[in-house]
Amino acid sequence: MKIVYFDDMSQDDLDTKYLNRGDTANNEIDAIVDQILKEVKRRGDAALQEYTLKFDGVTLSNIRVSQEEVEEAFSKVEPEFVAILKEAKENIWYYHEKQKQNSWFRNPSENIILGQMVTPLERIGIYVPGGKAAYPSTVLMNAIPALVAGVDSIAMVSPPNKEGKLNPYVLVAANLCGVREIYKVGGAQSIGALAFGTKTIPPVDKIVGPGNSYVAMAKKKVYGSVDIDMIAGPSEICILADNKGNATFIAADLLSQAEHDEDAGVILVTTSQELAEKVQEEVKRQAALLIRKEIIQKSLKNHGYIFVVPDLEIGFRLVNKIAPEHLELMVDSPFDALSKIKNAGAIFLGAYSPEPLGDYFAGPNHTLPTGGTARFSSPLGVDDFIKKSSIIYYNRSALDQARDQIIYFAEKEGLTAHANAIRVRDKG
């Protein structure tokens, strides 16, 4: 990790010199995804099977996961892990239950009713990455807020392994959440299937869940046909620490994000040069002991920074410029510091609230805005799985009272048909 002495640089300088979170468009990926989506829309299941053979090396006879496969998964997953999944589910459900919104109606006068009707989405799709790692936590974090919102129909897609099966931990997590419609297909082709529908996979209203650059590009392209949660970039963590920060803890937490992938962003902002140097050495020591050290070392080399700032006030300004996905406040009074934070996806307070606590167990959602988008967006939650309808009722007397004002307003905009729709309901 590089140590940088921060002098309150501009946002452009910060992005260009250090964060490198600008346009990540890739023309080759764009063209490939275009073709995949076109073929899935045109040929449905046949295209899914062809792309699964091409990209995953698997010939699928059945795209949908069977009950026998779910039962087999339970036989492979340790009872201890099932118990942990159930406890995590309870924590996540409790947190998201507090986000629920209710429909409301008001009477500004006896002749008028105004309101807002909250309705859950009817059907959503969840993408769960496959590959070398298993992500049962992704299942929990995407399915539970949808269930709390009242979504009736949930379809899950995930790429199969070389044996043509899904990871047992992912299947068990899905079963515990009540997700019964699961398909062994991944990549951009699965996003196309969820968006457009095939003979086997009915279309959905919204697609959520993380994926690689092909999945992200596909989600971006189908937006409008369906809704999506966000276009998530590489994971990132920022830790703000004063001179009392624990170098061992800080290094471990930074590395917990560096192991995600080579493009993960790993940043420490501190008022202490001594701590900066200790963390730099501790990161090297701990990284050498970890399984994914090659990925970690590339992340640290390309996107690992320690900013030394003159004081915490400048530290707060820097953190708000970064607008990190994950922010840890390793300062003497983290609750006092909280009021200074304007932009962050999830905020972890104190030395004993490490980022992995939020990834798996505490309850808040781990699907968070990345790449500085925490300036204007929020974590995945119940609100992502509902829609709102405005309710308007005027009786004749109420409309008569507002008649002249509406006609005048409409005619000022040159919309005479609008005015006429009021005028034909004339008094009397």
PyMOL commands that set and color helices and strands:
alter all, ss='L'
color gray80, all
select helices_A, chain A and resi 11-19+27-43+45-56+67-76+79-97+136-149+168-176+187-196+213-222+247-258+273-287+293-303+312-322+334-338+355-360+373-375+382-385+396-412+416-423
alter helices_A, ss='H'
color red, helices_A
select strands_A, chain A and resi 2-5+104-109+112-120+123-127+153-157+181-183+206-208+227-228+236-241+265-270+304-308+326-330+346-349+386-394
alter strands_A, ss='S'
color yellow, strands_A
deselect
rebuild
show_as cartoon
